[in-house]
Amino acid sequence: VQLLYELTDTMNKVWNKIQKRVNQGAKEDTMVLKIGSVAMAPQADNPLGRSVLRKDIYQRALNLGILRDPGSEIEDRQYQIDLQSINIGTAQWDQLKPEKESGTGGVLTESERNSQNPALEWNMASSIRRHQERRAILTPILTDFSVRITGAPAIIFTRIISPENIHTEEILVCGHSLEVNITTNLDFFLNVAQVQLLHQLIVANLTGLEPLNKATE
């Protein structure tokens, strides 16, 4: 029994070393966003309260009952977007990218893959080998949450100045309004590797904007 224990302990040490090397060699380099469903409605379940700039015009339309009438001169139109089952995580691109076949029937080389657009490569589903199914390991950051976005465009009243309808004046009655709500519980996970990946993505995507900002100044 003592010999068995020592052997098992040695195997565990070897296995831990192997796992450590694998984890060091395979780093997650891709941010994944998954949205289960998107629904949009031309009216909101809970309409937003508007910041009224011209109370006289707004109150008159409210008294006439035309604020909710589509196409009216003063229409308080509001939109609602529901994003369901949102998941954000990180993974390895080698596990996510589809394997493509070249025109001769062989697999494309790594240089040919790198020269193409990853989004175009992903969308070309007809050339993906369906018989080779691979599973990607996704490390979660935010899991299974839903967001409701309610937006209300500005209300602009067009007033006719001259009887010939030649000259008009646009009057801003209400400004734009936007509200974003998380309608489910929010489970947040973040490790050091994911923080480094987020930093790399932010730096890589904002580096190209720095010269533009400096030139504008």
C-alpha positions as CSV (number, residue, x, y, z in Angstrom):
1,V,0.0,0.0,0.0
2,Q,2.8,2.4,0.8
3,L,4.4,1.6,-2.6
4,L,1.1,2.4,-4.3
5,Y,0.8,5.7,-2.5
6,E,4.3,6.7,-3.6
7,L,3.6,5.7,-7.2
8,T,0.4,7.7,-7.2
9,D,2.0,10.7,-5.7
10,T,4.7,10.6,-8.4
11,M,2.2,10.3,-11.2
12,N,0.3,13.3,-9.8
13,K,3.4,15.4,-9.8
14,V,4.2,14.4,-13.4
15,W,0.6,15.1,-14.5
16,N,0.6,18.5,-12.8
17,K,3.8,19.4,-14.6
18,I,2.3,18.4,-18.0
19,Q,-0.9,20.4,-17.3
20,K,1.2,23.4,-16.3
21,R,3.1,23.2,-19.6
22,V,-0.1,22.8,-21.6
23,N,-1.7,25.8,-19.9
24,Q,1.4,27.9,-20.5
25,G,1.6,27.0,-24.1
26,A,-2.1,27.4,-25.0
27,K,-3.3,30.9,-24.2
28,E,-6.7,32.3,-24.9
29,D,-6.5,35.0,-27.5
30,T,-10.1,35.5,-28.6
31,M,-13.0,37.3,-27.1
32,V,-16.3,35.6,-27.7
33,L,-19.8,37.3,-27.6
34,K,-22.8,35.2,-27.9
35,I,-26.4,36.5,-28.0
36,G,-29.2,34.0,-27.8
37,S,-32.0,36.1,-29.4
38,V,-32.7,39.7,-30.4
39,A,-36.2,41.2,-30.4
40,M,-37.2,44.7,-31.4
41,A,-40.6,46.4,-30.9
42,P,-41.9,49.8,-32.1
43,Q,-43.3,50.5,-28.7
44,A,-42.0,50.2,-25.2
45,D,-43.6,48.3,-22.3
46,N,-42.5,51.0,-19.9
47,P,-42.3,54.3,-21.9
48,L,-39.6,56.7,-20.9
49,G,-40.3,60.0,-19.3
50,R,-39.4,62.8,-21.7
51,S,-37.5,66.0,-20.9
52,V,-39.9,68.5,-22.5
53,L,-38.4,71.7,-23.9
54,R,-41.6,73.2,-25.3
55,K,-44.2,72.4,-22.8
56,D,-46.9,74.3,-24.6
57,I,-46.6,72.2,-27.8
58,Y,-46.2,68.9,-25.9
59,Q,-49.2,69.6,-23.7
60,R,-51.4,70.5,-26.6
61,A,-50.5,67.3,-28.4
62,L,-51.2,65.4,-25.1
63,N,-54.6,67.0,-24.8
64,L,-55.4,66.1,-28.4
65,G,-54.3,62.5,-27.8
66,I,-52.0,62.3,-30.8
67,L,-48.7,61.6,-29.1
68,R,-49.1,57.8,-29.7
69,D,-50.6,58.1,-33.2
70,P,-48.1,56.9,-35.9
71,G,-47.3,59.7,-38.4
72,S,-48.8,62.5,-36.3
73,E,-47.1,66.0,-36.3
74,I,-46.0,65.4,-32.7
75,E,-45.4,61.7,-32.2
76,D,-43.7,60.3,-29.1
77,R,-42.3,57.2,-30.7
78,Q,-40.3,54.9,-28.6
79,Y,-38.4,51.6,-29.5
80,Q,-37.5,48.6,-27.3
81,I,-34.8,46.1,-28.0
82,D,-34.4,42.9,-25.9
83,L,-31.2,41.0,-26.0
84,Q,-31.6,37.6,-24.4
85,S,-29.1,35.0,-23.1
86,I,-25.9,37.0,-23.6
87,N,-22.6,35.3,-22.8
88,I,-19.2,36.8,-22.9
89,G,-16.0,34.8,-22.6
90,T,-12.6,34.0,-23.9
91,A,-11.3,31.1,-26.0
92,Q,-8.5,30.0,-28.3
93,W,-8.9,31.0,-31.9
94,D,-7.4,27.6,-33.0
95,Q,-10.4,25.9,-31.5
96,L,-12.9,28.3,-33.0
97,K,-11.8,28.8,-36.5
98,P,-13.3,26.5,-39.2
99,E,-11.2,24.2,-41.2
100,K,-11.5,25.0,-44.9
101,E,-10.7,23.1,-48.0
102,S,-8.8,24.5,-51.0
103,G,-10.0,24.2,-54.6
104,T,-7.7,21.1,-55.1
105,G,-9.3,19.3,-52.1
106,G,-6.5,19.9,-49.7
107,V,-6.4,21.9,-46.5
108,L,-5.3,25.5,-46.8
109,T,-1.9,26.3,-45.4
110,E,-1.5,28.6,-42.4
111,S,-0.2,31.4,-44.5
112,E,-3.3,31.3,-46.7
113,R,-5.5,31.4,-43.7
114,N,-3.7,34.4,-42.2
115,S,-4.0,36.3,-45.5
116,Q,-7.8,36.1,-45.4
117,N,-10.4,38.0,-43.5
118,P,-11.4,36.0,-40.4
119,A,-15.0,37.2,-40.6
120,L,-15.2,36.1,-44.3
121,E,-13.6,32.8,-43.4
122,W,-16.1,32.2,-40.7
123,N,-19.1,33.0,-42.9
124,M,-18.1,30.7,-45.7
125,A,-20.0,27.8,-44.2
126,S,-20.2,25.9,-47.5
127,S,-16.5,25.2,-47.4
128,I,-16.3,24.2,-43.7
129,R,-15.7,20.5,-43.0
130,R,-18.9,19.5,-41.3
131,H,-17.7,16.0,-40.6
132,Q,-14.9,17.3,-38.4
133,E,-16.6,18.6,-35.3
134,R,-14.5,20.3,-32.7
135,R,-15.4,21.6,-29.3
136,A,-14.0,24.9,-28.0
137,I,-13.5,25.5,-24.3
138,L,-15.0,28.9,-23.4
139,T,-13.8,30.6,-20.2
140,P,-16.7,32.8,-19.0
141,I,-16.6,36.5,-18.1
142,L,-20.4,37.2,-18.1
143,T,-22.8,34.4,-18.3
144,D,-26.5,34.2,-19.4
145,F,-27.8,37.7,-18.8
146,S,-30.4,39.8,-20.6
147,V,-30.5,43.5,-21.5
148,R,-33.4,45.7,-22.4
149,I,-32.7,48.9,-24.3
150,T,-35.4,51.6,-24.6
151,G,-34.8,54.5,-27.0
152,A,-36.9,57.5,-27.8
153,P,-35.8,59.8,-30.7
154,A,-36.2,63.5,-30.5
155,I,-39.7,65.1,-31.1
156,I,-39.5,67.8,-33.7
157,F,-42.5,69.9,-34.6
158,T,-42.4,71.5,-38.1
159,R,-44.2,74.8,-38.1
160,I,-45.3,76.5,-41.4
161,I,-44.3,80.2,-41.4
162,S,-45.6,81.4,-44.7
163,P,-49.1,80.5,-46.2
164,E,-47.4,79.2,-49.4
165,N,-45.8,76.4,-47.4
166,I,-42.4,77.6,-48.6
167,H,-40.8,78.5,-45.4
168,T,-40.9,76.2,-42.4
169,E,-39.4,76.2,-38.9
170,E,-38.3,73.1,-37.0
171,I,-39.0,73.3,-33.2
172,L,-37.3,70.9,-30.8
173,V,-40.0,69.7,-28.4
174,C,-38.2,66.9,-26.7
175,G,-34.6,65.6,-26.9
176,H,-33.3,62.1,-27.4
177,S,-33.7,59.6,-24.5
178,L,-32.0,56.3,-23.9
179,E,-32.3,53.8,-21.1
180,V,-30.4,50.5,-20.7
181,N,-31.5,47.9,-18.1
182,I,-30.1,44.5,-17.1
183,T,-33.2,42.4,-16.5
184,T,-31.5,39.4,-15.0
185,N,-28.8,38.6,-12.4
186,L,-25.3,39.4,-13.5
187,D,-22.6,36.8,-12.7
188,F,-19.1,38.3,-13.3
189,F,-15.9,36.2,-13.6
190,L,-12.5,37.6,-14.5
191,N,-9.0,36.2,-14.1
192,V,-5.5,37.6,-14.7
193,A,-5.2,36.2,-18.2
194,Q,-8.5,37.7,-19.3
195,V,-7.5,41.1,-17.9
196,Q,-4.3,40.9,-20.0
197,L,-6.3,39.9,-23.1
198,L,-8.7,42.8,-22.6
199,H,-5.8,45.2,-22.2
200,Q,-4.2,43.9,-25.4
201,L,-7.5,44.2,-27.3
202,I,-8.1,47.8,-26.1
203,V,-4.5,48.8,-27.0
204,A,-4.7,47.2,-30.4
205,N,-8.0,48.8,-31.3
206,L,-7.3,52.3,-29.9
207,T,-3.7,52.6,-31.2
208,G,-5.0,53.5,-34.7
209,L,-7.2,56.3,-33.3
210,E,-4.4,58.2,-31.5
211,P,-2.9,59.8,-34.7
212,L,-6.4,60.9,-35.8
213,N,-7.1,62.5,-32.4
214,K,-3.7,64.3,-32.4
215,A,-4.3,65.5,-36.0
216,T,-7.7,66.9,-35.0
217,E,-6.2,68.8,-32.1
